[in-house]
């Protein structure tokens, strides 16, 4: 089958088309004939040698796909060959075929086209698991999203709007802020010009902060929290190590959580299947009725995966970047 290989090391690594043996569906798995795959920052990090796949996962890049069911493994009864689906992966998406546990596979919601469906699994699972499962976001809460124009950010805005939460976002350009406003964000913060701590504090502080920066924003994020606020760190674009003022947290009775989706087990109360079940119940109906839609910046052919990485890394994208197979 056609796939993409990493050539070189570190920041000089590039992606090149190649071939690999076609996988098969093991017990409890589904083999998907891939139509499209999402491109995520985790893929960029893996290409550079900074984010190796979990033990047992495919070395091929790609954490989400859409396509059709090509083969059912032993014990899989709730899907059929030919079904249009999308799936959350631990790896293997940049290829013509990928095998995945059946519990991580969802039907394409509503009348959504199959290519666009590839933009949903990773962001939907990340947003639901962190805003609902971890942070307990509720109506009237103030949510601050760091990086509101990203794939996760654009989905989180729509998810929080559907819950009735108030939404503040940071972004680096007026173009991105305007797009976030169109999706439902009401407090728009240009991180080049504005102090997000001051802006959010004037609103009473954030009940929940969804953060992709990590160390760089840790102290500021804690300062921006309301009493009993919850900071959820899902990315380390600003580094992994920083000092944490526990006194400030004690005063606010604040919570800091750091979560990872790819490294979760398949099963268990917080495993990937539980997350995807939550997405099916909470998010899929909103996609089906149009209140949440995939935001796609640009689509590339699988053979142009290296160009897709450069585009995402350039910082101008709004929403998701996809590869079509």
Helices and strands as residue ranges (DSSP letters): E 2-7, G 10-12, E 14-19, E 29-39, H 41-47, E 64-72, E 84-88, E 97-101, G 102-104, E 105-107, H 114-117, H 121-127, I 128-134, E 142-146, H 151-163, E 166-171, H 174-183, E 187-190, H 196-202, E 206-211, G 214-217, H 218-224, E 225-233, H 246-252, E 255-258, H 272-282, H 284-288, E 296-301, G 302-304, H 305-313, E 320-324
